[in-house]
Amino acid sequence: MKHLKPFSLLESESSNNLTQEQEDFLNRYTRGTWSLNPATGLVDVQGSFDCSKESLVGIQFGMVKGDFNCYHTQMTSLEGAPQMVKGHFFCSNLRLTSLEGAPQTVGGDFYCNSNQLTNLAGAPQTVGGNFYCTSNPLNSLVGVPQKVRRYFWCDAFRLGPGEWNPTGWLQVLREGDPAARQLVLTLPIFDAQFWLGRLKGDLKQDGQTLLQLADLWGREGWEEVHARLQQDLDPAQLRAIQALRGKLAYVDPWQDFRL
């Protein structure tokens, strides 16, 4: 079944330079309907899109309400990939060296396994399901998602639901093998400058960051950062951290955490 554009969009789509080849491509691989958004100039899909073993023929996607699948192609870039996918996003088994161009919000799972990624720059920042990046030569976690609702899988370690946060990363640092520890140490929370850069010098304004530091204070695996901050924080900030430690049983310090 062809997924033809609505009649009202015929002229606007032609004026935005979709070629006949691109229209045929969209009709062939869309499960649902597609349309060219006149406000953005991007192709939105009401349904899912699966062009596995094909390239994107120069199409720029905006929103996909189902799944988006471009795995097992010869693609070396995610240029043109959707900006948001409400279902799963598959870009496994390509030749990617970067995730630049990936959707920044994925409602379901994100699969980028079996590529040539050394870091995760460009990865979605919010993943509603699992994040799979196995079978990549990762040496850095630069660019990792801010939020992963379910599992995070890489070759060095795995974290489950509710563990994609500093508590889970410290667990890897304590219990993981040397490769896992080396990888997790590339996260910003293990750099004292990350924390110093978040503090503005006003105790009220800095309350959430100081609460997070209170939760990390003295934890196993965090000693080096602790020692550096002990030297660089002013006495009022250190007193606030000690005072906040008693409140940790009543609040979640990581609810609004951003790397």
CORFEN-V95447 format. One line per field, one symbol per residue. ss: DSSP state (h for helix, s for strand, l for the rest). psi: psi as a letter, one per 30 degrees, with the letter a starting at -180 (. if undefined). burial: + if it has 9 or more other C-alpha atoms within 8 Angstrom, else -. A space follows every 50 residues. Layout:
ss: ???
psi: ???
burial: ???
This chain:
ss: llllllhhhhhhhhhllllhhhhhhhhhhsssssssllllllssssssss llllllllllsssslllssllllllllllllllsslllssllllllllll llllsslllssllllllllllllllsslllssllllllllllllllssll lssllllssllllllhhhhhhhhhhllhhhhhhhlllhhhlhhhhhhhll llllllhhhhhhhhhhllllllhhhhhhhhhhllhhhhhhhhhhhhhlll lllllllll
psi: kkilkkefgeeeeefghkleeeeeeeeegkjbllljjfefglkkkiblkj hkgllghgkjldkkfblkjglhagkflgkfllfkkfblkjhlhahkflgk flkfkkfblkjglhahkfagkflkfkjfbljjhlhkhkgkgkglkekjec kkkleelkkakgfileeeeeeeeeflleeeeeefffkffgjefeeeffkf gjeeegeeeeeeeeefkgkkfgeeeeeeeeefkleeeeeeeeefffffff ljfgehkk.
burial: --+-+---++-+++---+---++--++-+++++++++----+++++++++ +++-+---+++++++++++++++++-++-+++++++++++++++++++++ ++++++++++++++++++++++++++++++++++++-+-+++++++++++ +++++-+++++-++---+++++++-+---++-+++++-++++-+++--+- -----+--+++++++------++-++-++---+---++-+++-++--+-- --+------
